């Protein structure tokens, strides 16, 4: 309905109750790009990872957000964590390779 900011606020609120709600996390990421509000997305993803460090997809999304924000060192650290646990992660390998190019 075009109410992106309102939707973002609702999903953000839902993460207060369940920090690893993947529907809310995925929506927050999409809306963060639409609203150019990635600075608001980053702490939400970091909080989810604190709750469950095995959330590789969330860590990868965090790396993407950090990259978009020009925070390459932080993004690389997230990717290194992923690759340390799962060296075969193609997505993390590809994004990490972008920093070397």
C-alpha positions as CSV (number, residue, x, y, z in Angstrom):
1,X,0.0,0.0,0.0
2,X,3.1,2.2,-0.1
3,X,3.2,2.7,3.7
4,X,6.9,1.6,3.8
5,X,7.9,3.7,6.9
6,X,4.8,2.4,8.8
7,X,5.6,-1.2,7.9
8,X,9.2,-0.7,8.9
9,X,8.1,0.5,12.3
10,X,5.8,-2.4,12.8
11,X,8.4,-5.0,11.9
12,X,11.0,-3.2,14.1
13,X,8.5,-3.4,17.0
14,X,8.0,-7.1,16.4
15,X,11.7,-7.7,16.7
16,X,11.5,-6.4,20.2
17,X,9.5,-9.5,21.0
18,X,11.4,-12.0,18.9
19,X,14.8,-10.7,17.7
20,X,15.2,-13.6,15.3
21,X,11.8,-13.5,13.6
22,X,13.0,-14.2,10.0
23,X,9.9,-12.7,8.4
24,X,10.4,-9.4,10.2
25,X,14.2,-9.5,9.5
26,X,13.7,-10.1,5.8
27,X,11.1,-7.3,5.6
28,X,13.3,-4.9,7.6
29,X,16.2,-5.5,5.2
30,X,14.0,-4.9,2.1
31,X,12.4,-1.8,3.6
32,X,15.8,-0.5,4.8
33,X,17.0,-0.4,1.2
34,X,13.7,1.1,0.0
35,X,13.7,3.8,2.7
36,X,17.4,4.3,2.6
37,X,17.4,3.5,6.3
38,X,20.2,0.9,6.5
39,X,21.6,2.6,9.6
40,X,18.4,1.5,11.4
41,X,18.7,-2.0,10.0
42,X,22.2,-2.7,11.2
43,X,21.6,-2.8,14.9
44,X,18.5,-5.0,14.4
45,X,20.6,-7.5,12.5
46,X,23.4,-7.3,15.1
47,X,20.9,-8.0,17.8
48,X,19.5,-11.1,16.0
49,X,23.1,-12.4,15.7
50,X,23.7,-11.8,19.4
51,X,20.6,-14.0,20.1
52,X,21.8,-16.7,17.7
53,X,25.3,-16.6,16.3
54,X,24.5,-19.4,13.8
55,X,22.2,-17.2,11.7
56,X,24.5,-17.2,8.7
57,X,22.0,-15.6,6.4
58,X,21.4,-12.7,8.8
59,X,25.2,-12.2,9.1
60,X,25.5,-12.2,5.3
61,X,22.7,-9.7,5.1
62,X,24.4,-7.6,7.7
63,X,27.6,-7.7,5.7
64,X,25.6,-6.5,2.6
65,X,24.1,-3.6,4.6
66,X,27.5,-2.6,6.0
67,X,29.0,-2.7,2.5
68,X,26.2,-0.5,1.2
69,X,26.9,2.0,4.0
70,X,30.6,2.1,3.1
71,X,31.6,0.2,6.2
72,X,33.8,-2.3,4.4
73,X,36.0,-3.3,7.4
74,X,33.0,-4.3,9.4
75,X,31.5,-6.1,6.4
76,X,34.7,-8.0,5.9
77,X,34.7,-9.0,9.6
78,X,31.2,-10.5,9.2
79,X,32.2,-12.3,6.1
80,X,35.3,-13.7,7.7
81,X,33.2,-15.0,10.6
82,X,30.9,-16.8,8.0
83,X,33.8,-18.2,6.1
84,X,35.5,-19.3,9.3
85,X,32.5,-21.5,10.2
86,X,31.6,-22.4,6.6
87,X,34.5,-21.9,4.1
88,X,32.2,-23.3,1.3
89,X,29.7,-20.4,1.5
90,X,29.7,-19.2,-2.1
91,X,27.8,-16.0,-1.4
92,X,30.2,-15.0,1.4
93,X,33.2,-15.9,-0.8
94,X,31.8,-13.8,-3.7
95,X,31.1,-10.7,-1.6
96,X,34.5,-11.0,0.1
97,X,36.2,-11.2,-3.2
98,X,34.7,-7.8,-4.1
99,X,36.9,-6.2,-1.5
100,X,40.0,-7.6,-3.1
101,X,39.1,-6.4,-6.6
